[in-house]
Amino acid sequence: MDKRVFGQIGENAAADVLRAKGYRILRQNYRCRYGEIDIIAERDGDVSFVEVKTRQSLNYGRPCEAVTEEKRRHMRRAAHCYLGEMKERGYVPRRYGFTIIEVMVNQEDNVF
């Protein structure tokens, strides 16, 4: 399966989980010159900037371990860019934070 398609499956699953927890999805795949954020979600005035890591196995460690300090730096910069855009539209969140969602996708062929 194409890596981008596989990643999109994980991001869609993560968005569904967030919705089930009462979040409203503001943006998916937000990009600016500083970086990219997979999902931006809001609940009760709080905004979460979400990185989704999708894997088929733990052969290379937990998915969250792939979020390097460089990626975190890019996410912080992109988040500040998005917050600036929100402020221009008159919306300032009560609080904001960063979340990593790990998605494990297992497929078993020919099981019966």
N, C-alpha and C positions, 0 to 999 in steps of 0.2 A: 504494500500500500504506500502511496506517495506520502512523504513526511508532512507536507503541508495539510493534506486531507486528514491524516491521523491527528495532527495537532488541533485542527478545527473540530474534530469529533470530541476531543477532550475539553476544548473551550466551550462548546455547546453544552456538554454535560455539566461543567462547572457553573455555567449561567443558570441552568435548570435547578441546580442545588441551591444557588443563591436566591433565586425566585421563591423556592419552597421555604426558605428561611425568612422570607418577608422583604428581601431586597428588591429594589427597582433597578434594572440595568439601564445605565445612562449611555454608555458607549461600549462597543467591542472593537478591538484592534485600533485603539486610538494611537495616532502617530503624529509626532512633531519633530522638529529638527534635533531634539535632544534624545529621542528614543521612542519606544513603543510600550504601550500598556495593553495587556490582553483584555481586561474587563475593568470598567469603572462602574461601581454600583453604589446605591444610596439606600440607607434605611434610617428612619427617625432623625434626619438631618445630618447624619454621619456619612462620609464618603469613604469607600474602600477602593484602593487601587490594587488590582488583583493580577498576579502572575500565575499562569496555569502551566503545569508541567505534566505531560502525558507520557507514560511509559508502558511497555509490554512486560517488562521483567525488572527485577532488582539487581541484575548482573553488574550494573555500574553504580550501585548505591541507590539511595532514595531519590526520587525526583527533585525534591527541594534542594538537595545538595548541588544541583546544577545551576542554582541561582548564585552567581559569583558576585563579588563586591563590585565589579565593573557593571554588571547588570543592575544591581541595586542603585548605583550612582545614576545610571541612565533613567531608571524608573523614578527616582526622586526628582530629577530635572524635568522629566516629562510630566510628572504630577504637578509640579509648580507651574508649568506652562498651562496645563488644563485649568488649574485653580485660577490663574490669571484670566483666562477666557471666561470662566464662571463669574468672576468678580465684575468683569466688564458688562455682563448681562444682569448684574444686580443680585447675584446669588453667592452667598458665602456660607460654606458648610459649618456646622457646629464644631465638628472635629473631623479629622481625616487620618487614615492609616493605611498600612500596606499588608497584604495578605498573599500567601502562597497556597494554591490549591493543587494537591497531587491527585492525578487521575491514573488509575491502573486499568488497562484494557487487556482482558484475557480472552482469547478465542481458542476453543477446542474444536477441531475438525474431526469428523467421522467418529462421533462419540457413541453411536449405536447403529 
